[in-house]
Every structure is written in structure tokens, then in C-alpha cells.
Amino acid sequence: MKNLGETLRMTQTGFLTSKSGKTFIRIYFSRRRNLHEDDTAEGIIPGYKILKSDGFAEDEIAALEFYIKHNREEIVKRAKTLSNPLNWL
């Protein structure tokens, strides 16, 4: 497995609401593959799963899912901040 920590970028959404009314957070991972392309992965809470990926190996996807699950409290805390309109200014 490549070293995920050196070049991996993570971004996330605030709280989103599905058509069925369920609340969720999307988490995005990316790293530079070459000069013109990135490896990408998109995960979700709840579920702690990577839903889409391009360029990540299976063991790397498992590591990303582990990261999401074990850092969910921090991710949820950031989502609360991102979802508060007073923080947008």
C-alpha cells in the first residue's frame, strides 16, 4: 500500500439531507496521480463506506473506511461547523 498520509487531501461537506429525509456527510479524498490526474475516493457517514473511487487499491479503500469510522466524531464536529450559516461569513 502506498503511503496515504503524505499527499492525501481530505475535504467534506456539512450535513446534507437525502430525498428520503436522512441526514448524511460526504467525505472526499484525493491525491496527485500524475501531472494531470488525481486519484479520488468519496465516502459517506453514516455507513463509513467508500462509495466511489478511482486510483485507490482495495487495501487503501479499506484504510480510508477505517479512517472515516475511527474519526467520525471529528468529521461530525466539522460538519456542524460547516452547516452553521454564521460560519459562512
C-alpha positions, 0 to 999 in steps of 0.5 A, spaced: 500 500 500 502 506 498 503 511 503 496 515 504 498 520 509 503 524 505 499 527 499 492 525 501 487 531 501 481 530 505 475 535 504 467 534 506 461 537 506 456 539 512 450 535 513 446 534 507 439 531 507 437 525 502 430 525 498 428 520 503 429 525 509 436 522 512 441 526 514 448 524 511 456 527 510 460 526 504 467 525 505 472 526 499 479 524 498 484 525 493 491 525 491 496 527 485 496 521 480 500 524 475 501 531 472 494 531 470 490 526 474 488 525 481 486 519 484 479 520 488 475 516 493 468 519 496 465 516 502 459 517 506 457 517 514 453 514 516 455 507 513 463 509 513 463 506 506 467 508 500 462 509 495 466 511 489 473 511 487 478 511 482 486 510 483 485 507 490 487 499 491 482 495 495 487 495 501 487 503 501 479 503 500 479 499 506 484 504 510 480 510 508 473 506 511 477 505 517 479 512 517 472 515 516 469 510 522 475 511 527 474 519 526 467 520 525 466 524 531 471 529 528 468 529 521 461 530 525 464 536 529 466 539 522 460 538 519 456 542 524 461 547 523 460 547 516 452 547 516 452 553 521 450 559 516 454 564 521 460 560 519 459 562 512 461 569 513 
